[in-house]
Amino acid sequence: MHKKGIWAITATIGVLVIIGGVWLGYRRMHVPVDGTNTKAAMTTQKQFYHQLTTQYPQLKPAIDHDAKPDTYVIPGLLKTKTLTHSGGQVGISTTMDPQGLAITPEYVVISAYSRDKRYHSVMYFLNKHTGRMVKELVFPGRSHAGGLAYDPISKRLWVTTETAQKAASLSAYDESTWRQANFAKHHQATKFDHVQAMPNVKRASFITYHNNALYLGFFDRNAQGNFLALPMSKHGMPTSSGGHNVVLRGDNHPGHYSTSKRLQGATFYHGELLFSQSYGANPSHLLAFDNDGQRTWLDFDGDDTIKDVAMPPYMEQIVADGEDLYVLFESASAKYRKADLEFHADRVVKLDLGQLLH
């Protein structure tokens, strides 16, 4: 063959290899992880930061960290690979709604349920230091999964669930279970290691861990809310003895939402108890109360609130981890993406609590 012909063929092959490499690289960056998207649903990092600090300038000093990342993309909002409720077959949910948040030394863990009720709920595990999604765990059912809590002593992950009779319950995964679970590999739901019924609780609205106890928030629609402490046994299981009950008071007059319909999460920070309060498309609120350990009630409409920070709408669970506050929102889920909001949060935000509260 003529040298020019050989050169032309070689050059053509080289170009094809380069094009193929670029295309494969693009695919690796943009294709969902085994069917679950890991790219932000609505904004770039730059857009998100600009919108957040423009609409909520009081948050700007608290979001600038020395230790990155400042935000974590919420995966699965566009597509989540999970199991169908009917038949337990592998399928794709496009209505996953993030609800619960837990922080471990290694992971940012987010729970979500399929709002159309057609698919199993899930947990996403994100690398705490890079923000990259590591894996997904699929629950054994369609639990709302409204609250998560991590016990650093037993290293269990707790989630608020319901019994078959729709009564409140708490369920947990042992460390060995949640570490080994990986839906992408096995395409199976992961059964809970522990399920504990809560006969005196009508609905477990949110949960948090503090000082060797689980704190459970629950409400009666016709009464005030309650914040129940459940001390952990030596085996790392919540007990009903030795705890205390704090009544969460709030007015229910026209033009306002009752406390029982607004609280989405709670966490402890030094001597303060923080609540996330959210009501529709209005700005959410981070509320701080003095926590002396002796209070039997907190009045959300009185002088008990020592700090009130306006936050973006549809704020869900909050978790204090050292000096950082991790905040989850549901405003970028399918139900709210087209809503007329000033800001849609498709990321978990990490805020400096010292800057935020004082």
matplotlib code that plots the C-alpha trace (Angstrom):
import matplotlib.pyplot as plt

x = [0.0, 1.2, 2.7, 0.1, -2.7, -1.2, -0.8, -4.4, -5.8, -3.6, -4.7, -8.4, -8.0, -6.3, -9.1, -11.7, -9.9, -9.8, -13.4, -14.3, -12.3, -13.9, -17.4, -16.7, -15.4, -18.5, -20.7, -18.8, -19.4, -23.1, -24.6, -26.4, -24.8, -26.6, -29.8, -29.7, -28.6, -25.8, -25.8, -27.7, -31.3, -31.5, -28.4, -24.7, -22.6, -22.0, -25.7, -26.7, -24.2, -25.3, -29.0, -28.6, -26.5, -28.6, -31.9, -30.5, -27.5, -27.4, -26.2, -23.1, -20.7, -21.8, -21.4, -17.8, -15.8, -12.1, -13.0, -14.8, -17.3, -19.8, -22.7, -23.6, -25.7, -28.8, -28.8, -31.8, -34.1, -34.5, -34.2, -33.6, -33.1, -35.1, -37.7, -41.4, -43.9, -46.0, -43.9, -40.5, -39.0, -36.2, -37.6, -36.9, -38.7, -38.8, -40.6, -38.1, -38.6, -35.7, -36.7, -34.1, -30.5, -27.7, -24.0, -21.3, -17.6, -17.4, -20.8, -23.7, -26.7, -30.0, -33.3, -36.0, -39.4, -41.2, -44.1, -46.2, -46.0, -45.0, -41.5, -39.5, -37.8, -34.0, -30.9, -28.1, -24.6, -22.3, -18.7, -18.5, -15.1, -15.7, -19.5, -19.4, -22.3, -20.8, -23.8, -27.5, -29.5, -33.1, -35.6, -37.9, -41.0, -42.4, -41.7, -41.9, -38.5, -39.0, -36.2, -32.7, -30.3, -26.8, -25.7, -21.9, -21.6, -23.4, -22.8, -26.4, -28.5, -32.0, -35.0, -38.6, -41.0, -44.5, -45.9, -48.3, -51.1, -49.8, -48.5, -45.2, -42.1, -38.3, -36.1, -32.4, -29.5, -26.4, -23.1, -22.2, -25.5, -25.4, -21.8, -22.3, -25.6, -25.2, -28.3, -26.2, -24.5, -27.3, -30.6, -32.2, -33.9, -32.0, -34.0, -33.9, -31.9, -34.2, -37.8, -39.2, -42.9, -43.8, -47.3, -47.6, -46.6, -49.2, -46.6, -42.8, -42.3, -38.6, -35.7, -32.2, -29.4, -27.8, -25.9, -26.7, -30.4, -32.7, -35.0, -38.3, -40.6, -44.3, -47.7, -51.3, -53.3, -55.6, -52.9, -49.5, -46.3, -44.0, -40.3, -39.6, -36.2, -35.4, -32.2, -30.1, -29.6, -26.1, -27.0, -27.7, -31.5, -33.9, -35.8, -38.9, -37.6, -35.5, -36.4, -38.4, -41.1, -40.9, -44.2, -43.8, -46.3, -47.5, -50.5, -53.0, -54.8, -55.9, -53.2, -50.6, -49.8, -49.9, -46.5, -47.5, -47.6, -44.4, -41.4, -39.3, -36.2, -34.2, -30.6, -28.4, -25.5, -23.6, -26.3, -28.9, -31.7, -32.3, -35.5, -36.1, -39.5, -41.1, -44.5, -45.1, -43.5, -42.8, -39.2, -38.3, -36.9, -34.0, -35.1, -32.7, -33.8, -31.8, -31.4, -30.7, -31.9, -34.6, -37.3, -40.7, -42.1, -41.0, -43.2, -42.6, -44.7, -43.3, -40.0, -38.3, -36.8, -33.3, -32.5, -34.6, -32.7, -34.7, -33.9, -35.0, -38.4, -39.1, -36.4, -36.4, -34.0, -31.0, -27.9, -25.2, -21.9, -19.1, -19.3, -21.2, -24.9, -26.0, -29.4, -31.6, -34.4, -37.1, -37.7, -36.0, -38.1, -40.4, -43.4, -41.8, -39.4, -42.0, -43.4, -43.0, -40.2, -37.4, -34.9, -34.9, -32.3, -31.0, -28.1, -27.5, -25.9, -23.2, -23.2, -20.9, -22.9, -20.7, -21.3, -25.0, -26.2, -24.0]
y = [0.0, 3.5, 5.4, 8.2, 5.7, 4.1, 7.5, 8.5, 5.2, 5.7, 9.3, 8.3, 5.6, 8.1, 10.6, 7.9, 6.8, 10.4, 11.0, 7.7, 8.6, 12.0, 10.4, 7.7, 10.4, 12.4, 9.4, 8.5, 12.1, 12.3, 8.8, 8.0, 5.5, 2.3, 4.3, 6.8, 10.3, 11.9, 15.3, 18.2, 18.4, 22.1, 24.2, 24.3, 24.9, 28.5, 29.1, 27.5, 29.6, 32.8, 32.2, 31.2, 34.1, 36.6, 35.5, 34.8, 37.0, 36.3, 32.8, 33.9, 34.1, 30.7, 28.9, 29.9, 27.0, 26.2, 22.5, 21.7, 20.7, 23.4, 21.6, 18.1, 17.3, 15.4, 12.4, 10.6, 13.6, 13.0, 9.2, 6.6, 2.9, 1.0, -1.7, -1.5, -1.9, -4.2, -7.3, -6.1, -5.7, -3.3, 0.0, 3.7, 6.2, 9.8, 11.2, 10.6, 13.1, 13.6, 13.5, 12.3, 13.1, 11.5, 12.3, 9.6, 10.1, 9.0, 9.6, 12.1, 9.8, 10.9, 9.0, 9.5, 8.0, 7.8, 10.2, 8.3, 5.3, 3.0, 2.3, 1.3, 4.1, 4.4, 5.8, 7.5, 7.4, 10.3, 10.6, 13.2, 14.6, 14.7, 14.8, 11.9, 9.4, 6.1, 3.7, 3.3, 1.1, 0.2, -0.2, -3.2, -1.1, 2.4, 4.0, 7.8, 7.6, 11.1, 11.0, 9.4, 9.3, 7.9, 6.4, 6.9, 4.3, 1.3, 2.8, 1.9, 4.0, 4.6, 5.5, 6.5, 3.9, 2.5, -0.9, -2.7, -1.3, 2.3, 2.7, 4.4, 2.4, 2.8, 0.6, 0.2, -1.1, -2.5, -1.2, -4.4, -4.3, -0.8, -1.0, -4.2, -3.1, -2.0, -2.0, -1.6, -4.9, -7.1, -5.4, -6.4, -4.6, -4.6, -5.9, -4.0, -5.6, -4.1, -2.9, -1.5, -0.6, 2.7, 1.9, 5.3, 7.3, 7.9, 9.1, 9.5, 12.8, 13.3, 11.8, 12.8, 11.4, 13.1, 12.1, 8.3, 8.8, 9.0, 12.0, 11.4, 14.2, 13.3, 15.0, 14.6, 16.7, 17.9, 18.7, 20.1, 18.4, 16.3, 15.7, 12.3, 11.2, 7.5, 6.5, 3.8, 0.5, -1.1, -3.0, 0.2, -0.1, 2.7, 2.3, 4.0, 4.2, 7.0, 9.5, 12.7, 14.3, 17.9, 19.5, 21.7, 24.5, 26.7, 28.8, 27.6, 30.8, 31.9, 32.8, 30.5, 26.9, 24.8, 23.7, 20.1, 20.8, 22.8, 21.0, 18.9, 18.1, 18.7, 18.6, 19.6, 22.0, 22.8, 24.1, 24.8, 22.7, 23.6, 22.9, 23.2, 24.7, 24.7, 25.7, 25.5, 28.0, 30.5, 30.8, 28.1, 28.9, 27.6, 28.0, 27.9, 27.2, 27.1, 23.5, 23.2, 19.6, 20.5, 22.0, 20.3, 22.5, 24.9, 27.8, 28.5, 31.6, 33.1, 34.4, 31.0, 31.3, 32.7, 32.8, 32.7, 32.4, 32.6, 29.7, 28.6, 27.0, 23.3, 22.7, 19.1, 17.5, 19.2, 17.6, 19.3, 17.7, 19.4, 23.1, 22.4, 22.2, 20.1, 21.1, 19.1, 20.5, 18.9, 21.9, 20.3, 17.1, 16.5, 17.9, 21.3, 21.8, 23.7, 25.6, 29.4, 29.6, 32.1, 29.3, 25.6, 23.7, 20.6, 20.3, 19.7, 22.8, 22.8, 25.9, 27.1, 27.2, 29.7, 32.2, 31.3, 31.5, 34.1]
z = [0.0, -0.8, 2.2, 1.8, 2.0, 5.1, 6.7, 5.9, 7.5, 10.6, 11.0, 10.6, 13.2, 15.5, 15.1, 15.8, 18.9, 20.2, 19.4, 21.1, 24.1, 24.4, 24.1, 26.6, 29.0, 28.5, 29.1, 32.3, 33.6, 32.7, 32.7, 36.0, 38.4, 37.5, 36.7, 39.6, 38.5, 40.5, 38.6, 40.2, 39.2, 38.5, 39.1, 38.7, 41.8, 40.8, 40.1, 43.4, 45.4, 43.7, 44.1, 47.8, 48.8, 46.8, 48.3, 51.8, 52.3, 56.0, 55.1, 53.1, 56.0, 57.3, 53.9, 53.3, 54.7, 54.8, 54.6, 51.4, 50.2, 51.2, 49.5, 48.4, 45.3, 46.2, 43.9, 42.5, 42.1, 38.4, 38.3, 41.0, 40.3, 42.9, 43.2, 42.2, 45.1, 43.0, 42.2, 43.5, 40.1, 39.3, 38.0, 37.8, 40.1, 38.9, 42.0, 44.8, 47.6, 50.0, 53.7, 56.2, 56.8, 58.8, 59.1, 59.9, 60.0, 56.3, 54.8, 54.2, 54.2, 52.6, 52.7, 50.1, 49.3, 46.0, 46.2, 43.7, 46.1, 43.2, 44.4, 47.4, 49.5, 49.4, 51.1, 49.2, 50.6, 49.7, 50.5, 53.2, 52.0, 48.3, 47.9, 45.4, 45.6, 46.7, 46.7, 47.3, 49.8, 49.0, 51.9, 52.2, 51.6, 50.8, 54.2, 54.3, 55.9, 57.4, 59.8, 60.1, 63.0, 63.4, 66.7, 66.9, 69.7, 68.2, 64.7, 63.8, 61.3, 62.7, 60.5, 61.4, 59.9, 60.3, 61.1, 58.8, 60.9, 60.3, 63.8, 64.5, 64.7, 64.7, 62.4, 62.3, 60.3, 62.0, 60.8, 59.1, 57.2, 55.9, 55.0, 52.9, 51.3, 47.7, 45.4, 42.3, 42.9, 44.3, 43.1, 46.3, 49.2, 52.5, 55.4, 58.7, 61.5, 64.2, 64.2, 67.4, 67.7, 69.4, 70.8, 72.5, 69.5, 66.7, 64.2, 64.4, 62.6, 63.1, 65.0, 66.2, 68.4, 71.3, 74.4, 74.2, 73.5, 70.5, 70.5, 68.7, 67.6, 67.2, 67.1, 67.6, 65.1, 67.8, 70.5, 71.0, 69.8, 71.9, 71.9, 73.6, 74.8, 74.5, 76.4, 74.8, 76.6, 76.9, 73.7, 71.8, 71.7, 72.7, 75.9, 77.2, 80.8, 82.2, 79.5, 79.5, 77.4, 76.3, 75.2, 72.1, 72.4, 69.5, 68.7, 66.1, 65.4, 61.9, 59.5, 61.2, 61.0, 64.1, 65.5, 64.7, 61.0, 60.7, 62.5, 60.1, 62.2, 65.3, 66.4, 69.4, 69.3, 72.5, 74.9, 72.3, 70.7, 67.1, 65.1, 61.3, 60.7, 57.3, 55.9, 52.2, 49.8, 52.5, 53.9, 56.4, 59.8, 61.9, 65.5, 68.4, 72.0, 75.2, 76.2, 79.9, 80.1, 82.6, 80.4, 80.3, 77.5, 74.8, 73.5, 69.8, 69.9, 73.1, 74.3, 74.4, 70.9, 71.3, 67.5, 64.4, 61.0, 57.8, 55.4, 51.9, 51.7, 52.1, 54.6, 55.9, 58.4, 60.0, 61.6, 63.7, 63.2, 65.3, 64.3, 61.0, 60.4, 57.4, 56.0, 53.6, 51.4, 49.2, 47.0, 44.0, 44.0, 41.1, 43.0, 43.6, 40.7, 38.7, 41.7, 41.7, 44.2, 44.5, 45.2, 44.6, 46.7, 44.9, 47.3, 51.0, 52.5, 55.1, 57.4, 60.1, 63.3, 65.0, 62.2, 61.8, 65.4, 67.2]

ax = plt.figure().add_subplot(projection="3d")
ax.plot(x, y, z, "-o")
ax.set_aspect("equal")
plt.show()
